[in-house]
């Protein structure tokens, strides 16, 4: 039952969140599994860096530049998100109900149909991640890498809540 609910939440997260990318340097991650489908473990890559701005000691100028990159990323991925939402509606995937057994096949079809779309989103996330990385000095980049390593050690595939 929990797996079904997770699959439905994942499908809708994919449709509503421009956040698909393979984990490279920053921690946005998509895990492919034949049984579980797509799992979103984080939000978009730039938001992650901004969420940890205190730990990374980002300057105001860096934060502004990151926000500009995030706006650009959202602008670039918005058409893909609308396409994914259209596919979700076409397949009759409801945001209102719990996942049933018959939904598993529909979600797998959703994943197959939206693979080119998620690949496009991944492309833009990778580009944004690269731009963001260039804004960081070497100490900040090391801190970011350390955050990612610690986070994955705590709970693979899930972010710990940020320390405040």
NUTINU-434549 format. One record per residue (C-alpha): residue number from 1; x, y, z. Coordinates in steps of 0.1 Angstrom, whole numbers, plus 5000, padded with zeros to 4 digits. Example, Ala and Ser with C-alpha at 12.3 -4.5 7.8 and 13.67 -1.06 7.14 Angstrom:
<pts>
PT   nr    c1    c2    c3
PT    1  5123  4955  5078
PT    2  5137  4989  5071
</pts>
This chain:
<pts>
PT   nr    c1    c2    c3
PT    1  5000  5000  5000
PT    2  5028  5024  5009
PT    3  5046  5016  4976
PT    4  5014  5025  4956
PT    5  5010  5058  4975
PT    6  5047  5066  4969
PT    7  5043  5058  4932
PT    8  5013  5082  4929
PT    9  5031  5109  4948
PT   10  5062  5105  4926
PT   11  5041  5107  4894
PT   12  5025  5139  4906
PT   13  5057  5153  4919
PT   14  5072  5147  4885
PT   15  5043  5166  4869
PT   16  5045  5195  4894
PT   17  5082  5199  4903
PT   18  5109  5208  4878
PT   19  5134  5187  4896
PT   20  5145  5156  4876
PT   21  5182  5150  4872
PT   22  5208  5125  4880
PT   23  5230  5132  4910
PT   24  5263  5145  4898
PT   25  5277  5172  4921
PT   26  5246  5186  4936
PT   27  5220  5164  4953
PT   28  5190  5163  4930
PT   29  5186  5127  4922
PT   30  5164  5104  4901
PT   31  5165  5067  4909
PT   32  5153  5043  4883
PT   33  5140  5010  4895
PT   34  5120  4985  4875
PT   35  5095  4981  4904
PT   36  5094  5016  4919
PT   37  5096  5039  4889
PT   38  5109  5074  4894
PT   39  5117  5086  4929
PT   40  5122  5122  4935
PT   41  5145  5127  4965
PT   42  5151  5164  4962
PT   43  5138  5196  4947
PT   44  5154  5214  4919
PT   45  5192  5217  4923
PT   46  5194  5255  4927
PT   47  5169  5255  4955
PT   48  5190  5230  4974
PT   49  5220  5253  4973
PT   50  5199  5283  4984
PT   51  5184  5263  5013
PT   52  5219  5258  5025
PT   53  5231  5293  5019
PT   54  5241  5298  5056
PT   55  5262  5267  5057
PT   56  5278  5276  5024
PT   57  5284  5312  5035
PT   58  5269  5326  5002
PT   59  5272  5363  4996
PT   60  5242  5383  4987
PT   61  5255  5386  4951
PT   62  5258  5348  4949
PT   63  5223  5344  4962
PT   64  5210  5368  4937
PT   65  5228  5350  4909
PT   66  5215  5317  4921
PT   67  5179  5331  4921
PT   68  5184  5343  4886
PT   69  5196  5308  4875
PT   70  5166  5293  4893
PT   71  5142  5316  4875
PT   72  5159  5307  4842
PT   73  5156  5270  4850
PT   74  5119  5273  4859
PT   75  5113  5292  4827
PT   76  5130  5266  4806
PT   77  5113  5236  4823
PT   78  5078  5251  4825
PT   79  5067  5239  4791
PT   80  5080  5204  4799
PT   81  5061  5204  4832
PT   82  5029  5214  4813
PT   83  5035  5185  4789
PT   84  5039  5161  4818
PT   85  5007  5174  4833
PT   86  4989  5169  4800
PT   87  5001  5133  4798
PT   88  4989  5128  4834
PT   89  4955  5142  4825
PT   90  4953  5121  4793
PT   91  4961  5089  4812
PT   92  4935  5099  4838
PT   93  4958  5099  4867
PT   94  4940  5116  4896
PT   95  4957  5138  4922
PT   96  4927  5132  4945
PT   97  4927  5095  4952
PT   98  4951  5069  4966
PT   99  4970  5046  4943
PT  100  4953  5013  4935
PT  101  4967  4981  4920
PT  102  4955  4991  4885
PT  103  4973  5024  4888
PT  104  5008  5008  4888
PT  105  5004  4999  4851
PT  106  4992  5035  4843
PT  107  5021  5050  4862
PT  108  5045  5028  4843
PT  109  5029  5040  4810
PT  110  5032  5076  4823
PT  111  5069  5071  4829
PT  112  5074  5056  4794
PT  113  5055  5084  4777
PT  114  5073  5111  4796
PT  115  5108  5098  4794
PT  116  5119  5122  4766
PT  117  5104  5150  4787
PT  118  5122  5141  4818
PT  119  5154  5138  4798
PT  120  5149  5174  4786
PT  121  5143  5185  4822
PT  122  5174  5167  4833
PT  123  5194  5185  4806
PT  124  5184  5219  4819
PT  125  5189  5209  4855
PT  126  5225  5198  4846
PT  127  5231  5231  4829
PT  128  5218  5251  4859
PT  129  5238  5229  4882
PT  130  5270  5237  4862
PT  131  5262  5275  4863
PT  132  5256  5274  4900
PT  133  5288  5255  4906
PT  134  5308  5282  4888
PT  135  5295  5308  4913
PT  136  5310  5290  4943
PT  137  5345  5294  4955
PT  138  5366  5263  4963
PT  139  5357  5263  5000
PT  140  5320  5266  4992
PT  141  5322  5238  4967
PT  142  5339  5215  4992
PT  143  5312  5223  5018
PT  144  5285  5216  4993
PT  145  5301  5183  4984
PT  146  5304  5174  5021
PT  147  5267  5183  5026
PT  148  5257  5159  4999
PT  149  5279  5131  5013
PT  150  5266  5135  5048
PT  151  5230  5137  5036
PT  152  5233  5105  5016
PT  153  5249  5087  5046
PT  154  5220  5098  5068
PT  155  5193  5085  5046
PT  156  5200  5074  5010
PT  157  5175  5091  4986
PT  158  5162  5115  5012
PT  159  5174  5148  5025
PT  160  5177  5155  5062
PT  161  5160  5187  5074
PT  162  5183  5217  5072
PT  163  5199  5227  5105
PT  164  5186  5260  5116
</pts>
